[in-house]
Amino acid sequence: MATQKVEFIDVLVGENYPIRETTMDGRRYLVVPVIPLVEGVHNGILHTPQEMARFVAAWNGVPIIVDHAYDQEGIPISANTPEIISKQGVGNVFGTSFDADNNRLMAQAWIDIEKISRVSPSALSTIKARRHMEISIGTFGEYDGLSGEWHGEAYTTVIRAYRPDHLALLPGGEGACSWQDGCGVRVNKKGATVMAGVDLNELQREYSIDAAGAVTLAEGTQEVMEKTEYVPVTAASAATVPVVAMQTKEVRVSDDQKARVDALIACKCTQFEEDDRTWLSALSAEQLDKLKAQEPVIVPAPRVPATLAEYIDGAPEAFRAVLRDAVTAHEAHKDIAVKAVLANTRNKFTEVELRAMEMNAIENLTVLGNVPVDYSGQGGSPKVESPTVFKNDAPLVFPMKPEVKPAK
């Protein structure tokens, strides 16, 4: 996975969306239904329903700000700081859910009336009048760098593991994920009540949508108010509470695609598990091939020559003759020294032991035992004089037995 960053996805608010006024913690809010994100390619990034539905509750509570947050160099930053929220914050996102039938996120934008009046009166006027207004979401995510096409639209990477950061109101802007794409502040369920009028009085008018998508409004409106009622929870009432299950669209996978996904999950060379099957199955064959573990390239260790002859044979051609001449001279030099030590009657070493020694060790023995060695017979080698004999005849290291003459 690639690095994480704040990603801005623009959406466009439609007209005549329902709004309502309510109170929370003693503060007055405007509550507006919003669709923050739909499946598709936005700003060159593919947003998949599998990732959008993974943890929708993470969007609840993210701040709503006017305009995006940037640092002094114009780089997008997180809006979750005291400085940004006190300067630009106007509310929070709540009630987020995933619409599996249409592959989109649905939520409510809770706008603090006092804050938005101070931060952006123009945004408040736009909301009250239910006019078009662009919004945008800021989210962190992980990007896999896999490019491809989605319904003919090219993308450069796929975003995964959303970390929602904020929702921004951008009065007067124009979004990349437009109203026609299905994004923005709008009715997000069938049979919902549309709020008419431009003031803050809540008026109800029923409507219906036929199979062709045509909307028919009922005659007349009725002023309504929000009512919250708390009732005791009993076993009977709890049983009547509907359980909303998350739905996932079936992804048709070819036999070849299934075999590739099976291989990735089964291979110990990857970290994919059965839980990854859904989003892996949505990838193309080329993208799956990029996820395959590559066979390790084994580089053999360089061979170390076993003998001196092998070392010389492996040397550059220009050095081979020089090395062979040096070895020949060394062996001749050593042969003379070994024979000189062996000829000494005080020597206790065998020829095998002497030839196993280094040359400097043998020469040390000749000096220690006062053994004369003549190298003058070696062609091209300097003559090494016999060891110096001290005038006062130092005691021999290997004392000689006194000569015993036979009696006459």
N, C-alpha and C positions, 0 to 999 in steps of 0.2 A: 504494500500500500504506500501511496505517496503521502506528502505532508498534509497537515490540517491547516485550513485558512478560513477567514470569514468570506462567505459567498453571498452576493446580493442577487435575489431573484425578484424582478419587478412584476407586479400584477396591476390590473386596472379596475377601479371601482365602477360599477354600473349605476344607472339612474334608478330612482324610485325604489330603493332598497328599504326594508323595514328598519325602523329604529325605535327604541323604547328608553324611557328614563327610569332609573331605579336608584336605590341607596345601598351603600355598603360601608360599614364602619363610620356612619355619619356623613359620608361624602356622596354627592350626587354624580351619577354616571349616565352616559349614553351607551346603550348596548346595541351593537350592530353585528349581524351575521356576516362572516367572512370566509372565503375559500382561499387559504394562503398558498396552496400549491396543488398542481395537477400533474399527472404523469406526462412525461414528454421531455423534449430538449429545450432548455432555457440557457441562454448565454453560452451555447456550445457544450453544455453539461447535461448528461442523461439522468433523469430522475425516475426511478423505477417504483412501481407500487409495492414491491417486496420491502424495499428500504423505507418507504414512506409509512408503511403499516407496522414497522418493527416496534416502535415505542412512541405512540402518538402522545402519551401523557407528558412527554418531555417538553412539548410546546406550551403546556399550561403554565401560566405565571411569567412568561418572558415579557419584558417591558415593551411598551409601545412608545415610540419616540417620533418626533417630527424631524425629517431628514435623517440620513444615515450618519453614523459616527466615524470621523476620520481624525488621524493625528495631524501634526503640523506639516507633514510632507504629503498629505493627501492620501495616505494609505488607510484602507478600512480597518477599524478596530472594534473591539467588543463594546456594546452599549451598557454592559453591566458594571458600571462604575458610578460612585456617588456623584462625580462631576457631570457625567453625561445625563444621568437620570434627573438631577436637579435642574439642569439647563434645558434639556430637550424632552424629558419624560412626560407623557400625558395619560398613561394607563397601562393595562396588562391584557394578555390573551388568556381566555379560559374556555372550558367546554369543548376541547379539541377532540375530534373523532375522525375515523377513516371511512370514507364511502367506497366500499369495495365494488359496488355496481358501476361507479364512474371513475374509480382510481383517482381519488382526490382527497385532500384534507379539508375538513370543515371545522370552524371554530367561531368564537364570539370575541369581538374587540370591545373591551370595557374602557370607555374614554372618560377620564375625570374632567367634568365640565369646567371646574375652576382652573385646573392646570392648562387645559387646551385654550381657554380664554386668554390666559397670560402668555403662553408660548406661541400660539398661532391662531389668532382670531379668524384668519382666512380659512383655515382648515375646519374650524368649528362651523363657520357659515356654510361651507360646502357640504358638510355632513347634515346640518339642519335642513338644507335645501335639497338633499338627496341628489346632488349633482355628481358627475364623473369626477373621480379623484384617484390618482395612482397611489398604490401602496407597494411596499417591497419588504421581503424578509431577509434577514441576515442570519446565516447559519454556518457553523463550523462543520467539517466533514472530512472523510478520508477518500482519496481519489486514486483509482486503480490504474489510470493511464491507458485504459483500453479504449480504442476508438472504434467507430462503426457508424451504422445508420439505423435510425428508428423511423419507420414509416416514410422513408425517403429523405429524412432530415439528418444531416451528418452531425456527429458529436465527437469530441476529442477525449472525453473521459467519462467515467460513471462515478457518481457520488454515493458514498455509503456511510452508515453510522452517523446520522445527523446529530449535531449538538446545537439545537436552536438557540439563537442569541437574542434576537429582537424582531419586532415588526415595525416598519417605518412608514409614516404618512408623508407622501410627497405631493402636496397640493400643486396642481398645474402641470404635472409631469406626464410622460407617456411611457407605458410599460412594455417590456419585452414579452412577458406572459400576459396576454391581453384579455379583455372581457370576452372576446370571441373564443379564446382558448379555454374559458371556463373559470378563470381566476377572478378574484376581487371580492368586494363587499356586495353580497347579493343573497337572494332567497336560496337556502341550501336544502330544502326538503319539499316534497310534494304536499299540496293541501295546506301550506302555511298561510298565515294571515298577513296580508299586505297592509302596512300602515300608510295611510294617505295623509295629505296636508303638509305644510311646511313649518308648523309650529311644534311645540313639544307636547301637545295634547295627543293622546293615543286614540286613533280612530280605527275601527275594524271594518274591513270589507272582505267578505268571503269570495273565493274564486275557485275555478276548476281548470284542469288541463286535460285536453282530449288526447287521443292516441297520436295525432299528428303534431302535437306540441302547441296547439293554439290555446291561448288563455282567454277564459270568459269570466268577467267580473260580475258579481251579483249586484243588484240594485241597492243603492243606499249605503250609508255607513252608520256606525254606532260607536260612540265614545266609550272606551273601556279603560280599566285600570288594572295594574298588576296586583295579585293577591297571593300571599304565601300562607299556607295553612299547615300546621303541624298536627299529626294524628298519631295515636299510639300504634306501635307495630305489634300485630298479632300474627299467629301462625296462619290464619286465613288470609290476612292482607298481604303477608309476605309471599304467599303462594301465588298471588295474582300479579306480582310485579314481573313484567316481562324481562326476559334475559336476552340482551342483544349480543348475538354471536358475530365475531369477525368473519367476513366472507372473503374468500380468495378466488380469483378467477382461475379456471383451469388452463394450464399451459400445455399445448399440444407439442409433444416431443417425438422426433423421429427415432427409429431404432438406432441409427448411427449416433445421433446426439445422446441418447440414453447410454450407449456403450461408452462414449467418451466421458460422460459424467460419472458412470459407475467406476471407470478406471481411476479417475482422479480421487474419488472418495476412498476406494479400496487400497490405493497405493500408500505405503508407509512413508514414501518420499515426499508427501504433501501433508498439510495440516487440515485438509477439508474433511468435514464430517457430514453425516446424513442431514443435519439441519441446514446445510448449505445447498442441498439439491435444488431447491426452488429457484434461487437466483442463478445457479450454475446452468440450469436448463434454459434460462432465458438468453444465454450467451450464444454467439455464433460459433461454428466449428473452428474458424480461424482464431477466435479469442480463447477457446478452450485449449487449442494446441499451444498457445503461448503460456498457459498455466502448467503444462506438463513439466515435470522435473527432468532436467537434462542429465544424460549419463555423465558421470565424473570422468574427466580427462586424466589418465594416469601417466605421469611423466616418469620414465624409468630413471633410477639413480645412475649417475656416471660410473662406468666400470673402472675399478682401481686395478692397475697392472699388478699381477701376482709375482712377476720376476723382474729383474733388472733388464733382461733382454726384451721383455714385453714393453717396458717403459721406453727403452731406446727406439724400438720399432714404432711406437706411437708418437714419438717426438717429431717436430717439423724436419723435413728432409735435410735442410741446411745444417741442422745440428747433429744429425745421426753420426756422421763420420767423426766429428769432434768428440762426441760422447764415447764412441767405441775406442778411439785412441786413448782417451783419458782412463777408461776402465782397464785397457791392456797395460798401460804404464803403471797404474795402481797395483794390479795383480803381480806384475814383475817385481815392483818395489817390495811388496809384502812377501813374495816368495823368498827374496834374498834375506830379509830380516828373519823369517821363520827358520830358514836353514841355518842361519848364524846362531840362533838360540839353541836349536836342536844339537848343533855341533859342540856346544859347551857341555863339559862333563858334569857341571853342577846343575844342569837343567832338570826339572822334575815334571815339566809339562809334556803332554803328548802332542803330536803334529795336529791332530783333530782339534784339540783344545786351543792351540795357538792360532790356527787358521780361522777359528770362530771369533777371535778377538778383533777389535778395531785396530787399525794400523798404529794409531798413536799409543795404544796400550802396549803393543809389541815393542815399539821403539823405546818406551819407558823401561821395559824389562832389559833391553840391551844396555841402557845407561845405568840402570840399577845394578846389573850383574857385571858391568865393565866388559861387555862382549863387543869386540871389534866387528864392525859391519862395513863392507866395501860395496858401494853402489856404483862404482866407476864403470862397471860393465854395461850399465843401462844406457842405451842410446838416447841422447837428448836430455838426460837427467843429470843434475849437478852431483858431483862427488861429495859424499858425506864422510867427513873424517871420523876416525875412530874416537871414542870418548877420551877426553883428556885424563891423563894419569897424573895425579898430584905428586909433587916431589917428595913429600913425606910419607908417601904410600899409605893412604887411608885404609883402615881395616876392611877386608872384603865382607860383603853381605853374606855370601855363601862361603864360610871358612873351609879351607882345604885341609885335608888330613896331612899330617907330616909324612914326608916320603920315608919309607922304611927300606933300607938297603939290606939285601940278604947277607948273612954272615959268611965270611970266607973260610 
